[in-house]
Structure formats: C-alpha cells, structure tokens
Amino acid sequence: MSYNLLKGKKGIIFGALDENSIAWKTAERVKEEGGEFVLTNAPIALRMGNLKELAEKTGSEIIPADATKIEDLENLVEKSMEILGGKIDFVLHAIGMSVNVRKGNHYTEQNYDFTQKGWDISAVSFHKTMQVLYKKEAMNEWGSIVALSYMAAQRVFPDYNDMADNKAFLESIARSFGYFFGKDHKVRVNTISQSPTPTTAGQGVKGFDGFIAYADKMSPLGNATALECADYTVSLFSDLTKKVTLQNLFHDGGFANMGVSQEVMESFIKGQEEK
C-alpha cells in the first residue's frame, strides 16, 4: 500500500545485491512511495549481483562506487545530485562484510589485515560517506541517513565474529557524526538493529539458521522480515520522523528486551528431560 510518503524526495541506496537484500526491498518500497534514487555498490559486487534488474524495475541509474574510497564517494555524490536534479533527502548504508568470517577464522585467531578491511567496509565507510555528504553540503534540511546494524553490537553472538565489533563502531559513528549533521544541517542519522534476516550476506555467518530460529522463538512478535525492515526504513526517510536522530532503533519483534521466552524455556526443559 502506498501513501506517497516520499513523494519528491531523492536519495542514494548503497548495498542492494539481490532480491533477498534489505536494500533491494527498500529500493522497491521507496519507489512505491514516490521517491527517486541512485543505486550504488562496489564494482565487484555489481558483477556478482543483479542490480541492473533492480535499476530497470525502479527506473534508477547505477553509479559504481567503492565506499572505502573518498574519491569514489565524491564522484557518487556529485553525479547523484546531477542525475536527481538537486540535493539529497535520504541515504541508506546497507554495507557489511567480514573477511575473517568468510575465511573461517575464529574470533580469537583473526588475520588483522582482514579485520581492518572488514572494519573499513562495514563501519568506516559510513563515516566516509557522511563526511563527503557533509563537506559538500549535499543533504537537504530534514534529510535522513540510515545504516543497518545488528544486536551483536550490544550482546555476544560468538559466531558473528568481528562483525559484532564493526556494528558497534557503526552505531557509534552514527551518534557522533549525527550530532554534527543535526546541529549544522538539520539532518538526522540513525541505525536500525534488524532481526537476523536471511540475506546473502547474513547467510555467510556460521550457524545463521540457528540465530534466526532462536530469535524467532525469543521475540514476542517474531522476527522482522527484510520487507518489514524496508517499511521501517521508509518511515525514517519520511517527514513523519523529523525529530528522530542519534538512535539505534531495534526492529526485531521485541527481541532486544527479552530475557527468556516461554517457548525457549520449554524447549530447554524438554531437552533436559530427554537426557
């Protein structure tokens, strides 16, 4: 259902890889709500994914950009404003990657070159993106910048590895840079801590199916889907949330405030009885 919440608004969406990704779903919902945008991803991701299909579907242009490189981001922002005909109203940062996870390195046995690369892609790229937007005064007043996070930034999920550290840093960057963006340009910056979601990136984490099943049993409302996250993101891009900033917003069916659910307790008791 469309309410034209984003009619006349223009933005940049990072990270849409395929139809399973939250960024992909968000792009579709933004289009339905009347928004226009440029799609971007790293050149290697563009070769792996199906972004051309999304671009055709939404009538959008693709600008390749490595979000760890300032010159790429400067080109992205400048060309986006040319294509969209003015300043930016919204940005979605949906980028995250751990080489240590991909290589199967345990958290206690990290390759620190891999650690630094993942840290740069997953967190520092968010600072670089905002720094370019800030310096170029590329955002309209009351614009909205959103990045995607996960509960492992606050709690221990052993197999999430160094991505947990990356997400904690990401959330800190959102608060710190969000202060200056809000004070100087009336732009809001938030992160969404989403339920474990079966995206292509998420499924690369060891035991991810277990994460999903456990979180679903723990959450009173169940896990939030990628489409539901896209809806929530649209609300943060809209003028309905003009005074929401510096927040890490849990979109997880209530998981963040749970100690234990009856379902989880019952399955634990049953497991004990069967021993």
Secondary structure as the mmCIF struct_conf table of DSSP 4:
data_model
#
loop_
_struct_conf.conf_type_id
_struct_conf.id
_struct_conf.beg_label_comp_id
_struct_conf.beg_label_asym_id
_struct_conf.beg_label_seq_id
_struct_conf.end_label_comp_id
_struct_conf.end_label_asym_id
_struct_conf.end_label_seq_id
TURN_TY1_P TURN_TY1_P1 LEU A 5 GLY A 8
STRN STRN1 LYS A 10 PHE A 14
BEND BEND1 ASP A 18 ASP A 18
TURN_TY1_P TURN_TY1_P2 GLU A 19 ASN A 20
BEND BEND2 SER A 21 SER A 21
HELX_RH_AL_P HELX_RH_AL_P1 ILE A 22 GLU A 32
TURN_TY1_P TURN_TY1_P3 GLU A 33 GLY A 34
STRN STRN2 GLU A 36 THR A 40
HELX_RH_AL_P HELX_RH_AL_P2 PRO A 43 MET A 48
BEND BEND3 GLY A 49 GLY A 49
HELX_RH_AL_P HELX_RH_AL_P3 LEU A 51 THR A 58
TURN_TY1_P TURN_TY1_P4 GLY A 59 GLY A 59
STRN STRN3 GLU A 61 ILE A 62
TURN_TY1_P TURN_TY1_P5 ALA A 67 THR A 68
HELX_RH_AL_P HELX_RH_AL_P4 ILE A 70 LEU A 84
TURN_TY1_P TURN_TY1_P6 GLY A 85 GLY A 85
BEND BEND4 GLY A 86 GLY A 86
STRN STRN4 ILE A 88 HIS A 93
HELX_RH_AL_P HELX_RH_AL_P5 VAL A 99 LYS A 103
TURN_TY1_P TURN_TY1_P7 GLY A 104 GLY A 104
HELX_RH_3T_P HELX_RH_3T_P1 TYR A 107 GLU A 109
HELX_RH_AL_P HELX_RH_AL_P6 TYR A 112 TRP A 119
HELX_RH_PI_P HELX_RH_PI_P1 ASP A 120 VAL A 124
HELX_RH_AL_P HELX_RH_AL_P7 SER A 125 LYS A 135
TURN_TY1_P TURN_TY1_P8 LYS A 136 GLU A 137
STRN STRN5 MET A 139 SER A 149
HELX_RH_3T_P HELX_RH_3T_P2 MET A 151 ALA A 153
TURN_TY1_P TURN_TY1_P9 GLN A 154 GLN A 154
BEND BEND5 ARG A 155 ARG A 155
HELX_RH_3T_P HELX_RH_3T_P3 PRO A 158 TYR A 160
TURN_TY1_P TURN_TY1_P10 ASN A 161 ASP A 162
HELX_RH_AL_P HELX_RH_AL_P8 MET A 163 HIS A 185
STRN STRN6 ARG A 188 GLN A 194
HELX_LH_PP_P HELX_LH_PP_P1 SER A 195 PRO A 196
TURN_TY1_P TURN_TY1_P11 THR A 200 ALA A 201
HELX_RH_3T_P HELX_RH_3T_P4 GLY A 202 GLY A 204
BEND BEND6 VAL A 205 VAL A 205
TURN_TY1_P TURN_TY1_P12 LYS A 206 GLY A 207
HELX_RH_AL_P HELX_RH_AL_P9 PHE A 208 MET A 218
TURN_TY1_P TURN_TY1_P13 PRO A 220 LEU A 221
HELX_LH_PP_P HELX_LH_PP_P2 ASN A 223 THR A 225
HELX_RH_AL_P HELX_RH_AL_P10 ALA A 226 PHE A 237
BEND BEND7 SER A 238 SER A 238
HELX_RH_3T_P HELX_RH_3T_P5 ASP A 239 THR A 241
TURN_TY1_P TURN_TY1_P14 LYS A 242 LYS A 243
BEND BEND8 LEU A 246 LEU A 246
STRN STRN7 ASN A 248 HIS A 251
BEND BEND9 ASP A 252 ASP A 252
TURN_TY1_P TURN_TY1_P15 GLY A 253 GLY A 254
HELX_RH_3T_P HELX_RH_3T_P6 PHE A 255 ASN A 257
BEND BEND10 GLY A 259 GLY A 259
HELX_RH_AL_P HELX_RH_AL_P11 GLN A 262 GLU A 273
TURN_TY1_P TURN_TY1_P16 GLU A 274 GLU A 274
#
